[in-house]
Amino acid sequence: MEPRQVLGATKEAMDSYPVLLLVGSQVLVLVKEDLVVVQEHTRTIQAVEPVEVTADIDYAGAGNARQRLDLYLPRSRSGSAPLPVIVFVHGGGWVGGSKAAGRLIVQPPVVTGNYAGVSIGYRLAGEARWPAQIHDCKAAIRWIRANAARHGLDPDRIGVIGTSAGGTLATLLGVSGGAEDLEGSVGPHGAASSRVTCVVNRFGRLNFLAQPESARASAAQAGPLAQRLALMFGGPVDEKALLARRASPVSHAASGLPPIITFHGTADSLVPFGQAEEFDATMRRAGGAHLLVPVIGGGHGYENAEERRRVRQFLDQHLRGILSVISTEPIPHPVKR
């Protein structure tokens, strides 16, 4: 029997999707301008009703603590039909972060009874080289689909939200269906599909080989970024161009892909806003479904109420069939009150 814990949400958590910032070994969660610290690899998730969580499910069957997911289910469902699933992929610069950060992302929609939620972990660059990270994410999606009937989930309605490095992985989940080199063989559910229904990308890197090099990061960020990516790819990015190109969502732009919405701060110095613009233009040329929402003045990590509203609108449309017009008008940050 897997351990189960009861999980719920405060009103503040229900009203907001927070920004997640990695500082050292901690995940800092900014909720309505208050800073909450969640220790990395936290296994005990503090919460109250009405959401139930099964923590640390080994989706790979390998006993690796990073290859686990947390499953969030409403104790009171809005109906009898299987629930659509919102999956969160954490950030952390490829060398840190934790699935524990997903609690405040997936919990609010789960509280409504209209969704189930999953927060997934994956092997980091210090442990495994690319493409292990996307292989893990795809294995987690296959686990969800293979276990959908058991948990009352809809295997045909799986949306993904990712932040920073998690945004890259979430977008790659959306654009790389059928790419054998990115599929991998992690986990026991190889016969299940890893395709997803829609993607929310929050300032994820979309082109590891962006030119000029200033389109990869600001001068101050370039050195540390290059070191992290060299660790992940097994050498400098320019020397691992094939790997880096296959890891870049922009290289997979095409028609017929799941709808994707990107939120990106115009003042982001780690992943320059130009990456989002390039991806948007490439997707449009290819006939892909992509929406770009600039967050004016937003850096690499921010909290914005209007963005949260549009995220919910996007998920409701593509996972619940609630049709609406989703604005791509730039969002000022901070929001004027």
FILUM-77067 format. One record per atom (N, C-alpha, C): chain; x, y, z. Coordinates in steps of 0.2 Angstrom, whole numbers, plus 5000, padded with zeros to 4 digits. Layout:
REM residues N
  ch    xx    yy    zz
   A     X     Y     Z
...
This chain:
REM residues 337
  ch    xx    yy    zz
   A  5004  4994  5000
   A  5000  5000  5000
   A  5004  5006  5000
   A  5003  5011  4995
   A  5007  5017  4995
   A  5005  5022  5001
   A  5010  5025  5004
   A  5008  5030  5009
   A  5003  5036  5006
   A  4998  5038  5009
   A  4994  5043  5007
   A  4993  5048  5012
   A  4993  5055  5010
   A  4992  5060  5015
   A  4987  5065  5012
   A  4983  5068  5017
   A  4978  5073  5015
   A  4981  5079  5013
   A  4979  5082  5008
   A  4982  5089  5005
   A  4977  5094  5003
   A  4977  5100  5005
   A  4973  5105  5003
   A  4976  5111  5002
   A  4972  5117  5002
   A  4975  5123  5000
   A  4972  5129  5005
   A  4976  5134  5006
   A  4974  5140  5009
   A  4971  5144  5004
   A  4967  5149  5006
   A  4964  5154  5002
   A  4969  5157  4997
   A  4975  5159  5001
   A  4980  5162  4997
   A  4983  5158  4991
   A  4984  5151  4993
   A  4986  5147  4987
   A  4981  5146  4982
   A  4975  5146  4984
   A  4970  5145  4979
   A  4969  5151  4974
   A  4971  5157  4977
   A  4970  5163  4973
   A  4976  5164  4968
   A  4981  5160  4969
   A  4987  5162  4965
   A  4991  5156  4963
   A  4995  5157  4957
   A  5000  5152  4955
   A  5006  5156  4957
   A  5010  5154  4961
   A  5016  5157  4963
   A  5022  5157  4959
   A  5027  5161  4960
   A  5033  5161  4956
   A  5038  5156  4960
   A  5042  5152  4957
   A  5047  5148  4960
   A  5054  5150  4959
   A  5058  5152  4964
   A  5065  5154  4963
   A  5069  5149  4966
   A  5075  5147  4963
   A  5080  5142  4966
   A  5085  5146  4969
   A  5087  5146  4975
   A  5092  5149  4979
   A  5096  5144  4983
   A  5102  5142  4980
   A  5105  5136  4984
   A  5101  5130  4984
   A  5100  5127  4989
   A  5097  5121  4990
   A  5089  5122  4992
   A  5087  5128  4991
   A  5080  5129  4993
   A  5076  5132  4987
   A  5070  5130  4988
   A  5065  5133  4983
   A  5061  5138  4987
   A  5061  5144  4984
   A  5058  5150  4987
   A  5051  5151  4983
   A  5046  5151  4987
   A  5039  5152  4984
   A  5037  5159  4985
   A  5035  5163  4980
   A  5033  5170  4981
   A  5025  5170  4981
   A  5022  5170  4986
   A  5014  5170  4986
   A  5012  5177  4988
   A  5009  5181  4984
   A  5007  5188  4986
   A  5012  5192  4990
   A  5018  5191  4987
   A  5024  5195  4990
   A  5026  5193  4996
   A  5024  5187  4999
   A  5027  5184  5005
   A  5031  5178  5002
   A  5037  5177  5006
   A  5042  5172  5004
   A  5041  5166  5008
   A  5039  5160  5005
   A  5039  5154  5009
   A  5044  5149  5007
   A  5048  5146  5011
   A  5053  5142  5010
   A  5051  5135  5010
   A  5052  5131  5004
   A  5051  5124  5004
   A  5058  5120  5003
   A  5060  5116  5008
   A  5067  5113  5007
   A  5066  5108  5001
   A  5072  5108  4997
   A  5073  5103  4992
   A  5072  5096  4994
   A  5069  5092  4990
   A  5068  5085  4992
   A  5063  5084  4998
   A  5059  5089  4999
   A  5054  5088  5005
   A  5050  5083  5003
   A  5049  5078  5008
   A  5044  5072  5007
   A  5038  5074  5011
   A  5038  5077  5017
   A  5032  5078  5020
   A  5029  5085  5018
   A  5023  5084  5015
   A  5020  5090  5012
   A  5014  5092  5017
   A  5015  5098  5020
   A  5010  5101  5024
   A  5004  5103  5021
   A  4998  5101  5023
   A  4992  5103  5020
   A  4986  5101  5024
   A  4980  5104  5022
   A  4974  5102  5025
   A  4969  5100  5019
   A  4963  5098  5021
   A  4958  5095  5016
   A  4957  5101  5012
   A  4954  5100  5006
   A  4951  5094  5003
   A  4955  5090  4997
   A  4961  5090  4997
   A  4965  5087  4992
   A  4969  5081  4995
   A  4969  5076  4992
   A  4973  5070  4994
   A  4979  5069  4989
   A  4985  5067  4993
   A  4991  5066  4989
   A  4994  5060  4990
   A  4996  5056  4985
   A  5000  5050  4985
   A  5007  5053  4983
   A  5012  5053  4988
   A  5018  5056  4987
   A  5023  5051  4985
   A  5028  5053  4981
   A  5034  5049  4980
   A  5033  5042  4976
   A  5028  5042  4971
   A  5027  5037  4967
   A  5033  5036  4962
   A  5036  5030  4962
   A  5041  5028  4958
   A  5039  5026  4951
   A  5039  5031  4946
   A  5036  5030  4940
   A  5041  5026  4935
   A  5047  5026  4937
   A  5052  5023  4933
   A  5054  5016  4935
   A  5052  5014  4941
   A  5053  5007  4944
   A  5060  5006  4945
   A  5064  5011  4946
   A  5072  5010  4947
   A  5074  5012  4954
   A  5070  5014  4959
   A  5072  5016  4965
   A  5075  5022  4966
   A  5075  5027  4961
   A  5079  5033  4961
   A  5074  5038  4964
   A  5077  5042  4969
   A  5072  5047  4972
   A  5070  5053  4968
   A  5074  5054  4962
   A  5073  5059  4958
   A  5067  5057  4953
   A  5067  5051  4952
   A  5062  5048  4947
   A  5055  5046  4950
   A  5052  5051  4953
   A  5046  5050  4957
   A  5041  5056  4956
   A  5035  5054  4957
   A  5030  5060  4956
   A  5025  5060  4962
   A  5022  5065  4963
   A  5016  5066  4968
   A  5010  5067  4964
   A  5005  5063  4966
   A  4998  5063  4963
   A  4993  5066  4968
   A  4990  5071  4965
   A  4985  5076  4969
   A  4978  5074  4966
   A  4974  5072  4971
   A  4967  5070  4969
   A  4962  5074  4973
   A  4956  5077  4970
   A  4951  5080  4975
   A  4948  5075  4979
   A  4946  5076  4985
   A  4942  5072  4989
   A  4935  5072  4987
   A  4933  5078  4984
   A  4926  5079  4981
   A  4927  5081  4974
   A  4925  5076  4969
   A  4925  5078  4962
   A  4919  5081  4960
   A  4919  5085  4955
   A  4914  5089  4952
   A  4909  5085  4948
   A  4911  5079  4946
   A  4907  5075  4942
   A  4909  5068  4943
   A  4906  5063  4939
   A  4908  5056  4939
   A  4913  5054  4933
   A  4914  5059  4929
   A  4919  5057  4923
   A  4926  5058  4925
   A  4930  5054  4922
   A  4938  5054  4923
   A  4940  5061  4923
   A  4945  5063  4927
   A  4947  5070  4928
   A  4953  5071  4923
   A  4953  5077  4920
   A  4959  5080  4916
   A  4964  5081  4921
   A  4971  5080  4919
   A  4976  5081  4923
   A  4981  5087  4921
   A  4983  5090  4927
   A  4988  5096  4926
   A  4994  5093  4929
   A  4999  5093  4925
   A  5006  5091  4927
   A  5011  5097  4927
   A  5014  5097  4933
   A  5019  5102  4934
   A  5026  5099  4933
   A  5031  5103  4930
   A  5038  5101  4929
   A  5042  5107  4932
   A  5046  5106  4937
   A  5049  5111  4941
   A  5055  5113  4937
   A  5057  5119  4939
   A  5064  5122  4936
   A  5069  5121  4941
   A  5075  5125  4940
   A  5080  5124  4945
   A  5087  5124  4941
   A  5087  5127  4935
   A  5093  5128  4931
   A  5097  5121  4929
   A  5093  5116  4929
   A  5095  5109  4927
   A  5100  5106  4933
   A  5101  5109  4938
   A  5105  5107  4943
   A  5102  5107  4950
   A  5096  5109  4950
   A  5092  5109  4957
   A  5085  5109  4956
   A  5081  5111  4961
   A  5074  5111  4961
   A  5071  5104  4963
   A  5064  5105  4965
   A  5061  5099  4968
   A  5054  5099  4966
   A  5051  5093  4965
   A  5044  5092  4963
   A  5039  5094  4969
   A  5042  5095  4975
   A  5038  5098  4981
   A  5036  5105  4979
   A  5039  5108  4975
   A  5037  5115  4972
   A  5031  5115  4969
   A  5029  5109  4966
   A  5023  5109  4962
   A  5016  5109  4967
   A  5017  5109  4973
   A  5011  5109  4977
   A  5007  5115  4976
   A  5010  5121  4976
   A  5006  5127  4975
   A  5004  5128  4968
   A  5006  5125  4964
   A  5004  5125  4957
   A  4998  5121  4955
   A  4999  5115  4957
   A  4993  5110  4955
   A  4987  5110  4960
   A  4989  5112  4966
   A  4984  5111  4971
   A  4978  5116  4970
   A  4978  5122  4968
   A  4973  5126  4967
   A  4967  5124  4962
   A  4969  5121  4956
   A  4964  5119  4952
   A  4962  5112  4954
   A  4965  5108  4958
   A  4963  5102  4960
   A  4957  5103  4966
   A  4958  5108  4970
   A  4953  5110  4975
   A  4946  5111  4972
   A  4946  5113  4966
   A  4939  5114  4963
   A  4936  5108  4961
   A  4939  5102  4961
   A  4936  5096  4960
   A  4936  5095  4952
   A  4938  5099  4948
   A  4938  5099  4941
   A  4944  5095  4938
   A  4950  5095  4942
   A  4956  5092  4939
   A  4959  5088  4944
   A  4964  5083  4942
   A  4969  5080  4946
   A  4975  5083  4944
   A  4980  5082  4948
   A  4987  5086  4948
   A  4992  5081  4949
   A  4998  5082  4945
   A  5004  5078  4946
   A  5010  5083  4946
   A  5014  5082  4951
   A  5021  5085  4950
   A  5026  5080  4950
   A  5031  5081  4945
   A  5035  5076  4943
   A  5043  5078  4945
   A  5047  5074  4947
   A  5054  5075  4947
   A  5057  5072  4942
   A  5064  5073  4941
   A  5068  5071  4935
   A  5075  5071  4937
   A  5079  5067  4934
   A  5086  5067  4936
   A  5090  5074  4934
   A  5094  5076  4938
   A  5097  5083  4936
   A  5104  5082  4933
   A  5107  5087  4930
   A  5113  5087  4926
   A  5118  5084  4930
   A  5119  5085  4937
   A  5124  5082  4940
   A  5124  5074  4941
   A  5118  5071  4940
   A  5118  5064  4940
   A  5117  5061  4933
   A  5114  5064  4929
   A  5113  5061  4922
   A  5114  5066  4916
   A  5117  5064  4911
   A  5117  5068  4905
   A  5111  5068  4901
   A  5110  5074  4897
   A  5104  5074  4892
   A  5105  5068  4887
   A  5100  5065  4886
   A  5093  5067  4886
   A  5089  5064  4892
   A  5092  5062  4898
   A  5089  5059  4903
   A  5083  5063  4906
   A  5084  5069  4906
   A  5079  5073  4909
   A  5072  5073  4905
   A  5072  5073  4899
   A  5066  5073  4895
   A  5064  5065  4895
   A  5068  5061  4895
   A  5066  5053  4895
   A  5062  5052  4902
   A  5064  5055  4907
   A  5061  5055  4914
   A  5054  5058  4913
   A  5053  5064  4910
   A  5047  5067  4910
   A  5042  5063  4906
   A  5045  5060  4900
   A  5040  5056  4896
   A  5038  5050  4899
   A  5043  5047  4903
   A  5041  5041  4907
   A  5035  5043  4912
   A  5036  5049  4915
   A  5030  5051  4920
   A  5024  5051  4916
   A  5024  5054  4910
   A  5017  5055  4907
   A  5015  5048  4905
   A  5019  5043  4903
   A  5017  5036  4902
   A  5014  5033  4908
   A  5017  5034  4914
   A  5014  5032  4920
   A  5007  5034  4921
   A  5006  5041  4920
   A  4999  5044  4921
   A  4994  5040  4916
   A  4996  5039  4910
   A  4992  5036  4905
   A  4990  5029  4907
   A  4995  5025  4909
   A  4995  5018  4911
   A  4991  5017  4917
   A  4991  5022  4921
   A  4987  5021  4928
   A  4981  5025  4928
   A  4979  5028  4923
   A  4973  5033  4923
   A  4967  5029  4925
   A  4965  5023  4923
   A  4959  5020  4925
   A  4959  5019  4933
   A  4964  5017  4935
   A  4965  5016  4943
   A  4963  5022  4947
   A  4965  5028  4944
   A  4965  5034  4948
   A  4959  5038  4946
   A  4955  5036  4941
   A  4950  5040  4938
   A  4952  5046  4934
   A  4957  5045  4930
   A  4960  5051  4926
   A  4958  5050  4919
   A  4958  5055  4915
   A  4957  5055  4908
   A  4963  5055  4904
   A  4965  5049  4901
   A  4972  5049  4898
   A  4972  5053  4892
   A  4967  5056  4889
   A  4967  5060  4883
   A  4967  5067  4885
   A  4967  5069  4891
   A  4967  5076  4893
   A  4972  5077  4898
   A  4978  5078  4896
   A  4984  5079  4900
   A  4988  5086  4898
   A  4987  5091  4903
   A  4991  5097  4901
   A  4997  5098  4906
   A  5002  5101  4903
   A  5008  5102  4907
   A  5010  5109  4908
   A  5012  5111  4914
   A  5015  5118  4916
   A  5022  5117  4918
   A  5026  5121  4915
   A  5033  5121  4917
   A  5036  5128  4918
   A  5041  5128  4923
   A  5044  5135  4924
   A  5051  5134  4923
   A  5054  5139  4919
   A  5061  5139  4918
   A  5063  5133  4915
   A  5068  5129  4918
   A  5070  5123  4915
   A  5064  5118  4914
   A  5060  5118  4918
   A  5053  5115  4918
   A  5049  5117  4912
   A  5050  5123  4910
   A  5046  5126  4904
   A  5049  5123  4898
   A  5056  5122  4898
   A  5059  5119  4892
   A  5056  5112  4891
   A  5056  5108  4897
   A  5054  5101  4897
   A  5047  5101  4895
   A  5043  5105  4898
   A  5036  5105  4896
   A  5034  5106  4889
   A  5038  5111  4886
   A  5037  5113  4879
   A  5039  5107  4875
   A  5045  5104  4877
   A  5048  5098  4873
   A  5043  5092  4873
   A  5039  5091  4879
   A  5034  5086  4879
   A  5029  5088  4874
   A  5027  5094  4872
   A  5022  5096  4868
   A  5024  5095  4860
   A  5031  5096  4859
   A  5033  5097  4852
   A  5036  5090  4849
   A  5038  5086  4854
   A  5042  5080  4852
   A  5039  5074  4852
   A  5033  5073  4851
   A  5029  5067  4850
   A  5032  5063  4844
   A  5033  5057  4846
   A  5036  5053  4840
   A  5043  5053  4839
   A  5047  5057  4842
   A  5054  5058  4842
   A  5058  5052  4846
   A  5060  5047  4843
   A  5063  5041  4846
   A  5068  5043  4851
   A  5073  5047  4849
   A  5079  5049  4853
   A  5077  5053  4859
   A  5071  5056  4859
   A  5069  5060  4865
   A  5064  5056  4869
   A  5061  5050  4867
   A  5057  5046  4870
   A  5060  5042  4876
   A  5065  5038  4874
   A  5069  5034  4879
   A  5065  5028  4881
   A  5068  5024  4886
   A  5065  5018  4888
   A  5064  5017  4895
   A  5064  5023  4899
   A  5063  5023  4906
   A  5056  5021  4908
   A  5056  5017  4913
   A  5050  5014  4916
   A  5047  5008  4913
   A  5041  5005  4916
   A  5038  4999  4913
   A  5033  5000  4909
   A  5031  5006  4907
   A  5025  5007  4903
   A  5027  5010  4895
   A  5032  5006  4892
   A  5034  5008  4886
   A  5028  5008  4880
   A  5023  5004  4881
   A  5018  5004  4876
   A  5013  5010  4877
   A  5013  5014  4882
   A  5009  5019  4883
   A  5012  5026  4879
   A  5007  5030  4877
   A  5010  5036  4874
   A  5012  5041  4879
   A  5017  5045  4877
   A  5019  5051  4881
   A  5017  5058  4878
   A  5012  5058  4873
   A  5009  5064  4871
   A  5005  5067  4876
   A  5005  5074  4875
   A  5001  5078  4880
   A  4996  5082  4876
   A  4991  5085  4879
   A  4986  5089  4876
   A  4987  5096  4875
   A  4991  5099  4880
   A  4992  5107  4879
   A  4998  5108  4884
   A  5001  5114  4883
   A  5007  5116  4887
   A  5007  5123  4889
   A  5009  5124  4895
   A  5010  5131  4897
   A  5017  5132  4899
   A  5021  5136  4895
   A  5028  5137  4896
   A  5029  5144  4899
   A  5032  5144  4905
   A  5033  5150  4909
   A  5041  5151  4908
   A  5043  5155  4904
   A  5050  5158  4903
   A  5055  5152  4902
   A  5053  5147  4899
   A  5058  5141  4898
   A  5063  5143  4892
   A  5069  5140  4892
   A  5073  5141  4886
   A  5071  5137  4881
   A  5071  5140  4875
   A  5068  5137  4869
   A  5073  5135  4863
   A  5079  5138  4864
   A  5084  5137  4859
   A  5091  5138  4863
   A  5094  5132  4864
   A  5101  5132  4867
   A  5106  5134  4863
   A  5105  5135  4856
   A  5110  5137  4851
   A  5109  5144  4849
   A  5104  5148  4852
   A  5102  5154  4849
   A  5108  5159  4848
   A  5107  5162  4842
   A  5113  5167  4840
   A  5109  5174  4839
   A  5113  5179  4841
   A  5120  5179  4843
   A  5120  5176  4851
   A  5126  5175  4853
   A  5126  5172  4860
   A  5123  5176  4865
   A  5122  5182  4864
   A  5118  5186  4869
   A  5111  5185  4869
   A  5109  5181  4864
   A  5102  5178  4865
   A  5101  5172  4869
   A  5107  5170  4872
   A  5106  5164  4876
   A  5106  5166  4883
   A  5109  5172  4885
   A  5109  5175  4892
   A  5113  5181  4892
   A  5112  5185  4897
   A  5116  5191  4898
   A  5123  5190  4899
   A  5127  5195  4899
   A  5134  5193  4900
   A  5136  5191  4907
   A  5132  5193  4912
   A  5133  5191  4919
   A  5131  5184  4920
   A  5126  5182  4916
   A  5123  5175  4917
   A  5126  5170  4913
   A  5130  5172  4907
   A  5133  5168  4902
   A  5137  5162  4905
   A  5142  5164  4909
   A  5147  5160  4912
   A  5144  5154  4916
   A  5140  5156  4921
   A  5137  5150  4925
   A  5132  5146  4921
   A  5129  5149  4916
   A  5124  5145  4912
   A  5128  5140  4908
   A  5134  5143  4905
   A  5138  5138  4901
   A  5140  5132  4905
   A  5142  5133  4911
   A  5145  5128  4915
   A  5139  5123  4917
   A  5133  5125  4918
   A  5128  5120  4919
   A  5126  5116  4913
   A  5126  5120  4907
   A  5124  5116  4901
   A  5129  5111  4899
   A  5136  5113  4900
   A  5141  5109  4899
   A  5141  5102  4903
   A  5138  5103  4909
   A  5138  5097  4914
   A  5132  5093  4911
   A  5127  5096  4909
   A  5121  5092  4906
   A  5122  5089  4899
   A  5125  5092  4895
   A  5127  5090  4888
   A  5133  5086  4888
   A  5137  5086  4893
   A  5144  5082  4892
   A  5149  5086  4889
   A  5148  5092  4888
   A  5153  5097  4885
   A  5150  5103  4883
   A  5154  5108  4881
   A  5152  5115  4879
   A  5146  5114  4874
   A  5141  5118  4874
   A  5135  5118  4870
   A  5137  5118  4863
   A  5142  5122  4861
   A  5144  5123  4854
   A  5147  5116  4851
   A  5150  5113  4855
   A  5153  5106  4854
   A  5148  5100  4854
   A  5143  5101  4857
   A  5137  5096  4857
   A  5131  5099  4854
   A  5132  5102  4848
   A  5127  5105  4844
   A  5121  5101  4842
   A  5122  5095  4840
   A  5117  5090  4839
   A  5112  5089  4845
   A  5115  5087  4850
   A  5112  5086  4856
   A  5108  5092  4858
   A  5111  5098  4858
   A  5108  5105  4860
   A  5102  5106  4855
   A  5103  5105  4849
   A  5098  5106  4844
   A  5092  5102  4845
   A  5093  5096  4846
   A  5087  5091  4848
   A  5084  5093  4854
   A  5087  5096  4859
   A  5085  5098  4865
   A  5081  5104  4865
   A  5081  5108  4859
   A  5078  5115  4859
   A  5071  5114  4856
   A  5066  5116  4859
   A  5059  5115  4857
   A  5059  5119  4850
   A  5062  5124  4849
   A  5061  5128  4842
   A  5063  5124  4836
   A  5067  5118  4837
   A  5069  5114  4832
   A  5064  5109  4830
   A  5059  5109  4834
   A  5053  5104  4833
   A  5047  5107  4831
   A  5047  5114  4829
   A  5041  5117  4827
   A  5038  5114  4821
   A  5031  5113  4822
   A  5028  5110  4816
   A  5020  5111  4817
   A  5016  5110  4812
   A  5009  5110  4812
   A  5007  5104  4816
   A  5001  5104  4818
   A  4998  5098  4821
   A  5000  5096  4828
   A  5004  5101  4831
   A  5006  5100  4838
   A  5001  5102  4843
   A  5001  5100  4849
   A  4997  5102  4854
   A  4997  5110  4855
   A  4992  5113  4857
   A  4993  5121  4858
   A  4997  5122  4864
   A  5001  5128  4863
   A  5006  5130  4868
   A  5005  5137  4869
   A  5005  5139  4876
   A  5005  5146  4877
   A  5012  5148  4881
   A  5015  5153  4879
   A  5021  5155  4883
   A  5020  5162  4886
   A  5022  5162  4892
   A  5023  5168  4896
   A  5030  5170  4897
   A  5032  5176  4896
   A  5040  5177  4896
   A  5041  5185  4898
   A  5045  5186  4903
   A  5046  5193  4905
   A  5051  5196  4900
   A  5049  5202  4898
   A  5053  5206  4894
   A  5060  5208  4897
   A  5061  5208  4903
   A  5067  5210  4906
   A  5071  5204  4909
   A  5069  5198  4906
   A  5073  5192  4908
   A  5080  5192  4906
   A  5085  5191  4910
   A  5092  5191  4908
   A  5095  5184  4908
   A  5091  5179  4911
   A  5094  5172  4910
   A  5092  5169  4904
   A  5085  5170  4902
   A  5083  5167  4896
   A  5080  5173  4892
   A  5083  5176  4888
   A  5081  5183  4885
   A  5074  5182  4881
   A  5070  5187  4882
   A  5064  5187  4879
   A  5064  5185  4871
   A  5069  5187  4868
   A  5070  5185  4861
   A  5069  5178  4859
   A  5070  5174  4864
   A  5069  5166  4863
   A  5062  5165  4862
   A  5058  5168  4866
   A  5051  5167  4865
   A  5048  5170  4859
   A  5051  5176  4857
   A  5049  5178  4850
   A  5051  5174  4845
   A  5057  5171  4845
   A  5059  5167  4840
   A  5055  5161  4839
   A  5053  5158  4845
   A  5049  5152  4845
   A  5042  5153  4842
   A  5039  5159  4844
   A  5033  5161  4842
   A  5033  5162  4834
   A  5038  5165  4831
   A  5038  5166  4824
   A  5039  5159  4820
   A  5043  5155  4823
   A  5045  5149  4820
   A  5038  5144  4820
   A  5035  5144  4826
   A  5029  5140  4826
   A  5023  5143  4821
   A  5023  5150  4820
   A  5018  5152  4816
   A  5020  5151  4809
   A  5026  5151  4807
   A  5028  5149  4800
   A  5027  5142  4799
   A  5027  5138  4804
   A  5026  5131  4803
   A  5019  5129  4803
   A  5014  5133  4805
   A  5007  5132  4806
   A  5005  5129  4813
   A  5010  5130  4818
   A  5008  5127  4824
   A  5004  5132  4828
   A  5001  5129  4833
   A  4996  5133  4838
   A  5000  5136  4844
   A  5002  5142  4844
   A  5006  5145  4849
   A  5004  5152  4851
   A  5003  5154  4857
   A  5002  5160  4859
   A  5007  5163  4863
   A  5010  5169  4862
   A  5015  5172  4866
   A  5012  5178  4870
   A  5013  5178  4876
   A  5011  5184  4881
   A  5017  5187  4884
   A  5019  5193  4882
   A  5024  5196  4885
   A  5022  5199  4892
   A  5027  5198  4897
   A  5026  5201  4903
   A  5030  5207  4904
   A  5028  5213  4903
   A  5032  5219  4902
   A  5036  5220  4909
   A  5042  5220  4909
   A  5046  5221  4915
   A  5047  5215  4919
   A  5045  5210  4917
   A  5046  5203  4921
   A  5053  5201  4920
   A  5056  5198  4925
   A  5062  5195  4925
   A  5062  5188  4924
   A  5067  5184  4927
   A  5067  5177  4926
   A  5064  5174  4933
   A  5057  5175  4933
   A  5053  5173  4940
   A  5049  5179  4942
   A  5043  5178  4942
   A  5039  5184  4944
   A  5032  5181  4946
   A  5028  5185  4950
   A  5021  5183  4951
   A  5016  5188  4948
   A  5011  5186  4945
   A  5007  5190  4941
   A  5000  5187  4941
   A  4995  5191  4944
   A  4988  5189  4944
   A  4985  5188  4938
   A  4986  5192  4933
   A  4983  5192  4926
   A  4986  5186  4923
   A  4992  5184  4923
   A  4995  5178  4920
   A  4991  5172  4923
   A  4990  5172  4930
   A  4987  5166  4932
   A  4980  5165  4930
   A  4977  5171  4929
   A  4970  5171  4926
   A  4970  5168  4919
   A  4975  5170  4915
   A  4975  5167  4908
   A  4977  5160  4908
   A  4982  5158  4912
   A  4984  5151  4913
   A  4978  5147  4914
   A  4973  5149  4919
   A  4967  5145  4920
   A  4963  5145  4914
   A  4962  5150  4911
   A  4958  5151  4905
   A  4960  5146  4900
   A  4967  5146  4898
   A  4970  5141  4893
   A  4969  5134  4895
   A  4970  5132  4901
   A  4969  5125  4903
   A  4961  5123  4903
   A  4957  5128  4905
   A  4950  5126  4905
   A  4948  5125  4898
   A  4950  5129  4893
   A  4948  5128  4886
   A  4951  5122  4883
   A  4957  5120  4884
   A  4960  5114  4881
   A  4959  5107  4885
   A  4957  5108  4891
   A  4956  5102  4895
   A  4949  5101  4897
   A  4945  5106  4897
   A  4938  5105  4899
   A  4933  5108  4894
   A  4936  5110  4888
   A  4931  5112  4883
   A  4927  5119  4884
   A  4930  5123  4889
   A  4927  5129  4890
   A  4930  5134  4885
   A  4926  5136  4880
   A  4929  5140  4875
   A  4929  5147  4877
   A  4934  5151  4875
   A  4935  5158  4877
   A  4940  5161  4872
   A  4941  5167  4872
   A  4946  5171  4868
   A  4952  5172  4873
   A  4958  5170  4872
   A  4963  5171  4877
   A  4967  5176  4874
   A  4968  5182  4878
   A  4971  5188  4876
   A  4979  5186  4876
   A  4982  5189  4870
   A  4989  5189  4870
   A  4992  5196  4871
   A  4988  5201  4874
   A  4990  5207  4875
   A  4995  5207  4881
   A  5001  5211  4880
   A  5006  5211  4885
   A  5003  5213  4892
   A  5006  5209  4897
   A  5004  5210  4904
   A  5009  5215  4907
   A  5007  5220  4910
   A  5012  5224  4914
   A  5014  5221  4920
   A  5020  5222  4922
   A  5022  5219  4929
   A  5027  5224  4932
   A  5025  5225  4939
   A  5020  5222  4943
   A  5013  5225  4940
   A  5008  5221  4942
   A  5001  5223  4940
   A  4999  5229  4944
   A  4996  5234  4941
   A  4994  5240  4944
   A  4988  5239  4948
   A  4988  5240  4954
   A  4982  5239  4958
   A  4977  5245  4959
